[in-house]
Each structure stands twice: as structure tokens, then as C-alpha cells.
């Protein structure tokens, strides 16, 4: 049976979901956060060690400013109000991405959340914020001292010391990676589903995991 250490999520469809409900894109983002909480809870019960959520890409700055402001406020409010619950659940928070471009108050609360949860061991939750895989690869390459090889390169990725994702789940119907973990996903099993992220649930997750366990993973061998 395949070993499952790490699941990554591209949470596509929040805005479309909100518009379909005639309540606007921001309402969809609110519901998207609720889905994240439910999926994390399910993964804790399933004893999955690591999750990565693509929260905000380096290309998302092209979106309307009002939506960007709302998204960052949503992140800030979540950690302001629910950090105790996060700690009590044993969740360790990591941030993947260049957060230097974020506002000082958002950077402060993200760094505080990482610090407060660093000793937690129930599950690692990576949040990819202002993340772009091409930037990560270039940055890692530039940080290598001496001869570059796979080992020295991977030590400089955001995901250093972590296993690569075994499963990638993208909701929303699109079948693309959107500059997400291009290096790390080399041998990941990819699952693209039509459901929008706020409609994704633990039943969908368990169905995908079941398929994963039935998949023969060769990694280039026979």
C-alpha cells in the first residue's frame, strides 16, 4: 500500500461559488475558510502528517484591490480569533512564500502564529501565501553555495526537510498547476475535480485517498 505523508490543495472556485449563490466573491472566500477547517479536521482524524494549501499566489496581485484586501483581512481575522483552537488541535503552521510584500500587521500575525505553533506535532499545515513556484526555484538556485545538485537545491526550497506531496487535489474544474510546487509535484498523483472548493468535503477527500491507495506508483521503474 502507498504511504500517504502529504496532501496539497489548490482551492479553486471560491469566488465562482459566491457568485453562483448571488452573494459575491467575498462570501465564497468566507465559505472557503470553513472548508479548510473541515478538511484539516478530517486529515487529523485520518492521521495525515502534512497538508499544503495554496492560499494566495504571486499572480493573485492582479486581482481587484478590494478582493485582495478582503482576503488578507480574512487571514488576519482567522488567526487573531482562532489561534487558541489551532494550538489546541496540535496544528503546526508553516508559511510558504515571500511574505515581505505583505502588510506589517499581517506579517506580524503570521509570524506569531508560526512561533506559537512550532512545537505542535499532530499535523503540519503549510499555507502558501504570495507563493510562486518559479520564484521559489530561482531563489533556491541562487542560495546554493558551490556546486548545485538535487540535494543542495532542495535544502533551499520552502519545503526543505519535508516529503513532497503524494497527492495534489485541485477543485474548480481546471486541470493545471498554476505555478504551484512545480518541483515538488514531479511524481505526485494529481486529482482534478469539478466541485468548487466550498463544496469539497471529507467524503470527496476519502474517495480520492482510496483511489490513491489503489494506484501503483513506479517513480520511473516498472
N, C-alpha and C positions, 0 to 999 in steps of 0.2 A: 504493500500500500504506500502511496506517495505521502511524504511528510509535509505537513502544512504549517509553515512558520510565519508567513507574511502575506497579507492581502492588501492590495492597493485599489483605491476607488477614484474614478473620475466622475464627479457628482453632477452630471449634466441634466438640465431640464427644469431647474427651479423657477427661472423666470417664465418659461413657457407654461409651466404648471399654474403659476399665479394668474397669468393672463387668461388661461382656459377657464379658471374659476371666476373671471371678471373681477379680480381683486388686486391686480397689478403684480409686477415682477417682485417687488419687495416682500409681498406676502408669501410668495413662493420661496424666497430665501429664508424667511422665518420658519416655514414648514420643513425646509431642507435641514436646518439645525436640529429639529426634532427627530428627523430620520437618522442623522448622525448619532444622536444619543441612543436611539433604539438599536442601531447596528453595533455600536460599541458594547452595549449591554449583552446582546446576543453573542458576540465574539468572546466576551469574558466567560459566559456560560459554556461556550464551545472550546474554551482553553486555547484560543489562537493568540500567540505571543505578540504579534506586531501588526498594526494597521497603519496605512498611509492614506490620507485624504487630500485630494487636490482642491485646495480652498480658493486660492487666488493666483492666477498665472501672471507672468511678467508681461503678457499681451493684454491682460484684462484692463490695463490702464486706458485702453482705447474706448472703454465703455463710458456712458454718460457719467459726469462727475457726481450727480445726485445719487446714482446707484452705488458708485464706489464708496462714497461717504457712508451710505446706509450699511453696506457690507462690513466696513471696518467698525462701525458703531455696534453692529450685531456681535462681532467677535469680542469687542471690548466689554460689552454688557454681559456676555455669557461668562467670561472669566471673572468679571467683577462679582457677579451674583452667585455663581455655581462652583467656584474653586474648591470650596469645602467638600462638595459632593464628589468632585473629581478626585480629591485626595482620599476620601473615604472609600472610594471604589478601587483604589490601588492603581490608578491610571498614571503612567509616566508620560508627560507631554514633551515632545521634541518639535522644534520648528525647522523646517527645511526651506531654504530660500534666502534671498537678500533682503533682510528687514531694515537695512539702513535707510531705505527710502520711505519707510512708514513714519507716521507722526510720532513725536516723542512720547505721548501718553500711551499710544498703542504698543510701541516698543517696550515701554516700561512694564505694562501689564503682561505682555507675552513673556518677557524675561523673568518676571516674578513667578509666573505660572510654571515655567520650566524649573526654576530653582526650588519652588515649593513641592514639586512632584518628583524630583530627581531620584529619590530613594524608593519610590513605588515600584513594585515588581509584578503586579497582577497582569498588566498589559502595557505595551508601549503604543502610544498614539502619535504618529507623525502628522503634523499639519504643514502642508506645502503652501506657503504664503509668499507672494511675489517670487514665485518659483518658475524658472525656465530651464529645461534640461540642457539646451545648447550653451547657455551661460554657465551652468554648473560644470559641464565638460571642459569648456575653455578655462574656467577658473581653476579647476583641479589640475589641468595640464600645466598651467603657469606656476602652480605651487610646488610641483615636483622638483626636487633638487637632485641633480645628477641625471643618470640615465633613466628614461621613462619606461616603465613596463606595467603590466596589468596590476601587480601588487602595489607598486608605488603610486600609481594613478588612483586606485580605488581608496587608498588611505586619505585622499584629499576630497573625496565626494562627501556630500551632506550625509549620506547613508553609511559612512565608514563604520566598520565593526558590526554591521547588520547584514543578515541574509537578504538577498534580492527577493522581490515579490514572487511568490509561487503562482498567485492568481491576480489578474487585473480585471476589475469589473467596471465597465462604463455604461451608465444609464443614458437614456435620452435618444437612442436610435442611431447615433452617428458612429461610424466604425473608423476611428482614427485615434492617434495618441496625443495630438495637440501639444507637442513639445513637453511631454511628461515622462520622466525617468527613462529616457531613450537607451541609456547604457544598461540600467538595472533590469529592463524588461526583455533582454535578449532571448531568454529561454522561458519567459513567463507564459502561463496559459491564459489566453485572452478571451474574455466573455463580454460580448456587446448585447445589451438588451434594450428593447423598445420603451419600457416603462420609464417615465420621468422620475428623477431622484426622490421627490416627496412620496411617491407611490411605492418605492422599493421597500421591502420588508424582510423579516427574518426567514420567512418561507422561501422567498426568492434566493436568499443567501444560502440556505441549506441545500436547495436544489442544485445550485452551482457547485457547492463543495462536494456534493455527491458525485456530480459529473467529473470533477477534478480527481477524485479518488479512483475513478474508473479509467482515467486517461493513462496511457503508457508514455512515460517521459524518457526519451532516449538521450537527450543532450548531445546529439550528433552521432551517437553509437547506434547499434542495431538492437 
